């Protein structure tokens, strides 16, 4: 076919030349003169397809040419002349291309819009050294630069690039097995043809290829059985039956109506050309909802240039410039044509700026080279040109959701470096995936399915026996369902009798020392527990807070003597079970009950560390601010609100004594639901008060006849008080009674006074008055203190408290309304929780303490450092560290060390003519200098006696032979120091020193316990002393052993032989003088 087209082109060229030969010699001469004199004029050959739909292509070229001029992209004095001729009509484009070259001297070609003519003209263009730019044809054959060396293309998409983008998306999702659906004929021009070659290089298996007649109906596709073939061999299926997405509509309808419409199938649809201005589900002759649903399992890949944003912007620009509203197909064609001329303008500018001159447009190959490896923003978005001057489009991956396309992955085009491109042509460009939406697939997890199902394509890889067993079990369960439900109810009832709240007596350890008698409320605030009683500060009552420990949990307990075995009715079992599992920040934790063991009945609650709220509020030594009162009030309301919405339904005995405060200053309600149980057991003589002077008191007994017990009953609702007074029993209580008691608790929290304090009547009398009141005139309620005696509070809050005290229970507000009123009218003055506010208030108080501790610590550390320095001056550091940690220091023999002695000449004479203070000052200054010298060397000052100074190196830390070098350096520096030393009180005195040292074995150890000293023993010490005593002033006398070490290992020291001298106890000894040290 290509050979045929090429032969035709030659014929057309021949015909054109024949036509040219008929032109007169004068016309040709005039044409040549015009050509040579028209520098800066680019003649554009526009091969316009004979298609009336795109009749305004010349207007687009003019619009782009004007933009290039306006934006100063064209070089100065350059102009563009467009010559438009017909193409794509019986091969007219080839003849007109030759005419435009030979007659019009065209410098560049745009078009034609058909492949057959493009393949011919593209081969002629390099012979004429003219670039040709395709804007509609994306044929892969055009990328062959051997046959088309001056051809460029800005087509929005091409089959090969679409195939690359599709492979990138497949790799992104780790899909390594796919199927392909393609048309029976003509698939060579589609991307699936290139895709088959691409996947071979990417380790993707092509399991199945299905060919389908392009215009088959859904019923014909289903009847063909090809969908079954796909289902058995693939789950990821690439479907391309034509250039436009409308070509796959019937296939997707067939999928929708068959068994392939499930979440485990993904249909990837490459959309090469947008030939329609509507989606398949917007067509006029289809069931729109069915088509929408059919495309829900699809992933659509198309070029980014087709984005509606770019389309609308160009359509507006074109219509404004020409007054013509182009249709969808024409607008897309015009956008690409605009980008083609814009690319040429950029290439022309670059070639001109590189020194090409005003005739640079005649060099087609140079202009073509400037079109490669560049990018710009055109009418179709980002235009990225590769090394072949072929556009590499960016793609977008869409998912259809109810007819709306949403971008889920962007496939951004990117040129790779030239080195990669030269090694592998396929690596010249790539698509980089960017996920914009995750979890979009219509599955439970939102994730895309794998390429191969868990059980394989046919399900043969899974064992279905468990499913059959499961079905059998379900049938069995359905058969025995009623029986199972009955068993469940019985089991639930049995669990009720398991009594998880029952505690073994052996696990409870009583803390006898914790039961104390207290006579002041200040001390009572330290005792705590769910059952901590409290009294008026004027009373000297006995308060017991019996404590125990069980499994490491501190508890507050109540003990009773058990008269006979106890059994709980079902109602009480349910109540205790609810108590055990109940959890809330403002409720105290019920721990359990021990009964029917050792004739004891013990009720246990978790211990609260700060006692009852009564202990806190009526402790005059505690200065509570408004923040505390607000927090306490809100905690009580929250706790009661939880109880009222729980299965317990109400508290039953809410009072200040049953509000405990934990270590975080959080109020917790306690004793809910248990006092009625205990009273009932006492009333039936199953329990007896466990009174002991050293432990519990009668306070543990909920006896309404006791005066101290009546104090908490005084805070109860009138209907409860009437029952107590008349029957001497404690009723069950109700939510409305809790609301009345809540009003009493809030009253005491806000004003820190007891109810009815202003009446000065006994508790018995007050209870009688409350019980006997039968009309409004006889009702008594607490009165609010005036603002000068307490905090001023909002009138709404006080009205809410009064509403809680209404005589008729049904008229009292519910707990939710009380909570709303309290939250709205009680505001703390600080931010954060009460503990946060307390910490903030205590920061100033603790600041001084912290500073004091810091100062004391600094003094202590300094004292410790001084002690360490003193100890280190008396003993070597390693020895001192061992003694500080209590380790015994054993005497040790060292094979070789160097010992030095020094003595000040004339010290006796100087001492006799100086005051003691001057002598001490003189020695301190001198020895401080010696100490500074020693500190710079690995040596240790053993002791000083008068003016004598003793130093050792190599003990207690052995250092090889370096001890000789260290002592030699110290001796030289000591002598230099003395030579420059001046007495403060006798500056004219010339100071001289005798120094001697010897190297040899020594023994060392700590002597003494009260005043330990580190001492050296052995002949080496004596010899070193003799070296000093027989020495000469301002000379350093060393023994033969020291000389040998220095001479062998440290030759930088300068030594001279003194000769043999008489040494006491040693006889004649050969000695040397250490004179100095060379710089080497």
TAVEN-V762653 format. One record per residue. N is the residue number from 0. RES is the residue in one small letter. SS is DSSP state (h for helix, s for strand, l for the rest). Layout:
# TAVEN-V762653
n=(N:N)
res=(RES:RES)
ss=(SS:SS)
This chain:
# TAVEN-V762653
n=(0:1:2:3:4:5:6:7:8:9:10:11:12:13:14:15:16:17:18:19:20:21:22:23:24:25:26:27:28:29:30:31:32:33:34:35:36:37:38:39:40:41:42:43:44:45:46:47:48:49:50:51:52:53:54:55:56:57:58:59:60:61:62:63:64:65:66:67:68:69:70:71:72:73:74:75:76:77:78:79:80:81:82:83:84:85:86:87:88:89:90:91:92:93:94:95:96:97:98:99:100:101:102:103:104:105:106:107:108:109:110:111:112:113:114:115:116:117:118:119:120:121:122:123:124:125:126:127:128:129:130:131:132:133:134:135:136:137:138:139:140:141:142:143:144:145:146:147:148:149:150:151:152:153:154:155:156:157:158:159:160:161:162:163:164:165:166:167:168:169:170:171:172:173:174:175:176:177:178:179:180:181:182:183:184:185:186:187:188:189:190:191:192:193:194:195:196:197:198:199:200:201:202:203:204:205:206:207:208:209:210:211:212:213:214:215:216:217:218:219:220:221:222:223:224:225:226:227:228:229:230:231:232:233:234:235:236:237:238:239:240:241:242:243:244:245:246:247:248:249:250:251:252:253:254:255:256:257:258:259:260:261:262:263:264:265:266:267:268:269:270:271:272:273:274:275:276:277:278:279:280:281:282:283:284:285:286:287:288:289:290:291:292:293:294:295:296:297:298:299:300:301:302:303:304:305:306:307:308:309:310:311:312:313:314:315:316:317:318:319:320:321:322:323:324:325:326:327:328:329:330:331:332:333:334:335:336:337:338:339:340:341:342:343:344:345:346:347:348:349:350:351:352:353:354:355:356:357:358:359:360:361:362:363:364:365:366:367:368:369:370:371:372:373:374:375:376:377:378:379:380:381:382:383:384:385:386:387:388:389:390:391:392:393:394:395:396:397:398:399:400:401:402:403:404:405:406:407:408:409:410:411:412:413:414:415:416:417:418:419:420:421:422:423:424:425:426:427:428:429:430:431:432:433:434:435:436:437:438:439:440:441:442:443:444:445:446:447:448:449:450:451:452:453:454:455:456:457:458:459:460:461:462:463:464:465:466:467:468:469:470:471:472:473:474:475:476:477:478:479:480:481:482:483:484:485:486:487:488:489:490:491:492:493:494:495:496:497:498:499:500:501:502:503:504:505:506:507:508:509:510:511:512:513:514:515:516:517:518:519:520:521:522:523:524:525:526:527:528:529:530:531:532:533:534:535:536:537:538:539:540:541:542:543:544:545:546:547:548:549:550:551:552:553:554:555:556:557:558:559:560:561:562:563:564:565:566:567:568:569:570:571:572:573:574:575:576:577:578:579:580:581:582:583:584:585:586:587:588:589:590:591:592:593:594:595:596:597:598:599:600:601:602:603:604:605:606:607:608:609:610:611:612:613:614:615:616:617:618:619:620:621:622:623:624:625:626:627:628:629:630:631:632:633:634:635:636:637:638:639:640:641:642:643:644:645:646:647:648:649:650:651:652:653:654:655:656:657:658:659:660:661:662:663:664:665:666:667:668:669:670:671:672:673:674:675:676:677:678:679:680:681:682:683:684:685:686:687:688:689:690:691:692:693:694:695:696:697:698:699:700:701:702:703:704:705:706:707:708:709:710:711:712:713:714:715:716:717:718:719:720:721:722:723:724:725:726:727:728:729:730:731:732:733:734:735:736:737:738:739:740:741:742:743:744:745:746:747:748:749:750:751:752:753:754:755:756:757:758:759:760:761:762:763:764:765:766:767:768:769:770:771:772:773:774:775:776:777:778:779:780:781:782:783:784:785:786:787:788:789:790:791:792:793:794:795:796:797:798:799:800:801:802:803:804:805:806:807:808:809:810:811:812:813:814:815:816:817:818:819:820:821:822:823:824:825:826:827:828:829:830:831:832:833:834:835:836:837:838:839:840:841:842:843:844:845:846:847:848:849:850:851:852:853:854:855:856:857:858:859:860:861:862:863:864:865:866:867:868:869:870:871:872:873:874:875:876:877:878:879:880:881:882:883:884:885:886:887:888:889:890:891:892:893:894:895:896:897:898:899:900:901:902:903:904:905:906:907:908:909:910:911:912:913:914:915:916:917:918:919:920:921:922:923:924:925:926:927:928:929:930:931:932:933:934:935:936:937:938:939:940:941:942:943:944:945:946:947:948:949:950:951:952:953:954:955:956:957:958:959:960:961:962:963:964:965:966:967:968:969:970:971:972:973:974:975:976:977:978:979:980:981:982:983:984:985:986:987:988:989:990:991:992:993:994:995:996:997:998:999:1000:1001:1002:1003:1004:1005:1006:1007:1008:1009:1010:1011:1012:1013:1014:1015:1016:1017:1018:1019:1020:1021:1022:1023:1024:1025:1026:1027:1028:1029:1030:1031:1032:1033:1034:1035:1036:1037:1038:1039:1040:1041:1042:1043:1044:1045:1046:1047:1048:1049:1050:1051:1052:1053:1054:1055:1056:1057:1058:1059:1060:1061:1062:1063:1064:1065:1066:1067:1068:1069:1070:1071:1072:1073:1074:1075:1076:1077:1078:1079)
res=(x:x:x:x:x:x:x:x:x:x:x:x:x:x:x:x:x:x:x:x:x:x:x:x:x:x:x:x:x:x:x:x:x:x:x:x:x:x:x:x:x:x:x:x:x:x:x:x:x:x:x:x:x:x:x:x:x:x:x:x:x:x:x:x:x:x:x:x:x:x:x:x:x:x:x:x:x:x:x:x:x:x:x:x:x:x:x:x:x:x:x:x:x:x:x:x:x:x:x:x:x:x:x:x:x:x:x:x:x:x:x:x:x:x:x:x:x:x:x:x:x:x:x:x:x:x:x:x:x:x:x:x:x:x:x:x:x:x:x:x:x:x:x:x:x:x:x:x:x:x:x:x:x:x:x:x:x:x:x:x:x:x:x:x:x:x:x:x:x:x:x:x:x:x:x:x:x:x:x:x:x:x:x:x:x:x:x:x:x:x:x:x:x:x:x:x:x:x:x:x:x:x:x:x:x:x:x:x:x:x:x:x:x:x:x:x:x:x:x:x:x:x:x:x:x:x:x:x:x:x:x:x:x:x:x:x:x:x:x:x:x:x:x:x:x:x:x:x:x:x:x:x:x:x:x:x:x:x:x:x:x:x:x:x:x:x:x:x:x:x:x:x:x:x:x:x:x:x:x:x:x:x:x:x:x:x:x:x:x:x:x:x:x:x:x:x:x:x:x:x:x:x:x:x:x:x:x:x:x:x:x:x:x:x:x:x:x:x:x:x:x:x:x:x:x:x:x:x:x:x:x:x:x:x:x:x:x:x:x:x:x:x:x:x:x:x:x:x:x:x:x:x:x:x:x:x:x:x:x:x:x:x:x:x:x:x:x:x:x:x:x:x:x:x:x:x:x:x:x:x:x:x:x:x:x:x:x:x:x:x:x:x:x:x:x:x:x:x:x:x:x:x:x:x:x:x:x:x:x:x:x:x:x:x:x:x:x:x:x:x:x:x:x:x:x:x:x:x:x:x:x:x:x:x:x:x:x:x:x:x:x:x:x:x:x:x:x:x:x:x:x:x:x:x:x:x:x:x:x:x:x:x:x:x:x:x:x:x:x:x:x:x:x:x:x:x:x:x:x:x:x:x:x:x:x:x:x:x:x:x:x:x:x:x:x:x:x:x:x:x:x:x:x:x:x:x:x:x:x:x:x:x:x:x:x:x:x:x:x:x:x:x:x:x:x:x:x:x:x:x:x:x:x:x:x:x:x:x:x:x:x:x:x:x:x:x:x:x:x:x:x:x:x:x:x:x:x:x:x:x:x:x:x:x:x:x:x:x:x:x:x:x:x:x:x:x:x:x:x:x:x:x:x:x:x:x:x:x:x:x:x:x:x:x:x:x:x:x:x:x:x:x:x:x:x:x:x:x:x:x:x:x:x:x:x:x:x:x:x:x:x:x:x:x:x:x:x:x:x:x:x:x:x:x:x:x:x:x:x:x:x:x:x:x:x:x:x:x:x:x:x:x:x:x:x:x:x:x:x:x:x:x:x:x:x:x:x:x:x:x:x:x:x:x:x:x:x:x:x:x:x:x:x:x:x:x:x:x:x:x:x:x:x:x:x:x:x:x:x:x:x:x:x:x:x:x:x:x:x:x:x:x:x:x:x:x:x:x:x:x:x:x:x:x:x:x:x:x:x:x:x:x:x:x:x:x:x:x:x:x:x:x:x:x:x:x:x:x:x:x:x:x:x:x:x:x:x:x:x:x:x:x:x:x:x:x:x:x:x:x:x:x:x:x:x:x:x:x:x:x:x:x:x:x:x:x:x:x:x:x:x:x:x:x:x:x:x:x:x:x:x:x:x:x:x:x:x:x:x:x:x:x:x:x:x:x:x:x:x:x:x:x:x:x:x:x:x:x:x:x:x:x:x:x:x:x:x:x:x:x:x:x:x:x:x:x:x:x:x:x:x:x:x:x:x:x:x:x:x:x:x:x:x:x:x:x:x:x:x:x:x:x:x:x:x:x:x:x:x:x:x:x:x:x:x:x:x:x:x:x:x:x:x:x:x:x:x:x:x:x:x:x:x:x:x:x:x:x:x:x:x:x:x:x:x:x:x:x:x:x:x:x:x:x:x:x:x:x:x:x:x:x:x:x:x:x:x:x:x:x:x:x:x:x:x:x:x:x:x:x:x:x:x:x:x:x:x:x:x:x:x:x:x:x:x:x:x:x:x:x:x:x:x:x:x:x:x:x:x:x:x:x:x:x:x:x:x:x:x:x:x:x:x:x:x:x:x:x:x:x:x:x:x:x:x:x:x:x:x:x:x:x:x:x:x:x:x:x:x:x:x:x:x:x:x:x:x:x:x:x:x:x:x:x:x:x:x:x:x:x:x:x:x:x:x:x:x:x:x:x:x:x:x:x:x:x:x:x:x:x:x:x:x:x:x:x:x:x:x:x:x:x:x:x:x:x:x:x:x:x)
ss=(l:h:h:h:h:h:h:h:h:h:h:h:h:h:h:h:h:h:h:h:h:l:l:l:h:h:h:h:h:h:h:h:h:h:h:h:l:l:l:l:s:s:s:s:s:s:s:s:s:l:l:h:h:h:l:l:h:h:h:h:h:h:h:h:h:h:h:h:h:h:l:l:l:l:l:l:l:l:s:s:s:s:s:s:s:s:s:l:l:l:l:h:h:h:h:h:h:h:h:h:h:h:l:l:l:l:l:s:s:s:l:l:l:l:h:h:h:h:h:h:h:h:h:h:h:l:l:l:l:l:s:s:s:s:l:l:l:l:l:h:h:h:h:l:l:l:l:l:l:l:s:s:s:l:l:l:l:l:h:h:h:h:h:h:h:h:h:h:h:h:h:h:l:l:l:l:s:s:s:s:s:s:s:l:l:l:h:h:h:l:h:h:h:h:h:h:h:h:h:h:h:l:l:l:s:s:s:s:s:s:s:s:l:l:l:l:l:h:h:h:h:h:h:l:l:h:h:h:h:h:h:l:l:l:l:s:s:s:s:s:l:l:l:l:h:h:h:h:h:h:h:h:h:h:h:h:l:l:l:l:l:l:l:l:l:s:s:s:s:s:s:l:l:l:l:l:l:l:l:h:h:h:l:l:l:l:l:h:h:h:h:h:h:h:h:h:h:s:s:s:s:s:s:h:h:h:l:h:h:h:h:h:h:h:h:h:h:h:h:h:h:h:l:l:l:l:l:h:h:h:h:h:h:h:h:h:h:h:h:h:h:h:h:h:h:h:h:h:h:h:h:h:h:h:h:h:l:l:l:h:h:h:l:h:h:h:h:h:h:l:l:l:l:s:s:s:s:s:l:l:s:s:s:s:s:l:l:l:l:s:s:l:l:l:s:s:s:s:s:s:s:l:l:s:s:s:s:s:s:s:s:s:s:s:s:l:l:h:h:h:h:h:h:l:h:h:h:l:s:s:s:s:s:s:s:l:l:l:l:l:l:l:l:l:l:l:l:l:l:l:l:l:l:l:l:l:l:l:l:l:l:l:l:l:h:h:h:h:h:h:h:h:h:h:h:h:h:h:h:h:h:h:h:h:h:h:h:h:h:h:h:h:h:h:h:h:l:l:l:l:l:s:l:l:h:h:h:s:s:s:s:h:h:h:l:l:l:l:l:l:h:h:h:h:l:l:l:l:l:l:l:l:l:l:l:l:l:l:l:l:l:l:l:l:l:l:s:s:s:s:l:l:s:s:s:s:s:s:s:s:s:s:l:l:l:l:l:l:l:h:h:h:h:h:h:h:h:h:h:h:h:l:l:l:l:l:s:l:l:s:s:s:s:s:s:s:s:l:l:s:s:s:s:s:s:s:l:l:l:l:l:s:h:h:h:h:h:l:l:l:l:l:l:l:l:h:h:h:h:h:h:h:h:h:h:h:h:h:h:h:h:h:h:h:l:l:l:l:l:l:l:l:l:l:l:h:h:h:s:s:s:l:l:l:l:l:s:s:s:l:l:l:l:h:h:h:h:h:h:h:h:h:h:l:l:l:s:s:s:l:l:l:l:l:l:l:l:h:h:h:l:l:l:l:l:l:h:h:h:h:h:h:h:l:l:l:l:h:h:h:h:h:h:h:h:h:h:l:l:l:l:l:l:l:h:h:h:h:h:h:h:h:h:h:h:h:h:h:h:h:h:l:l:l:l:l:h:h:h:l:l:l:h:h:h:h:h:h:h:h:h:h:l:l:l:h:h:h:l:l:l:l:l:l:l:l:l:l:l:l:l:l:l:l:h:h:h:h:h:h:h:h:h:h:l:l:l:l:h:h:h:l:l:l:h:h:h:h:h:h:h:h:h:h:h:l:l:l:l:l:l:l:l:h:h:h:h:h:h:h:h:h:h:h:h:h:h:h:h:h:h:h:h:h:h:h:h:h:h:h:h:h:h:h:h:h:h:h:h:h:h:h:h:h:l:l:h:h:h:h:h:h:h:h:l:l:l:l:l:l:l:s:s:s:s:s:s:s:s:s:s:s:s:s:l:l:h:h:h:h:h:h:l:l:l:h:h:h:h:h:h:h:h:h:h:h:h:h:h:h:h:h:h:h:h:l:l:l:l:s:s:s:s:s:s:l:l:s:s:s:s:s:s:l:l:l:l:l:l:l:l:h:h:h:h:h:h:h:h:h:h:h:h:h:h:h:h:h:h:l:l:l:l:l:l:l:l:l:l:l:l:l:s:s:s:s:s:s:s:s:s:s:s:s:s:s:s:l:l:l:l:l:s:s:s:s:s:l:h:h:h:h:h:h:h:h:h:h:h:l:l:l:l:l:l:s:s:s:l:h:h:h:h:h:h:h:h:h:h:l:l:l:s:s:s:s:s:s:s:s:s:s:s:l:l:l:s:s:s:s:s:s:s:s:s:s:s:l:l:l)
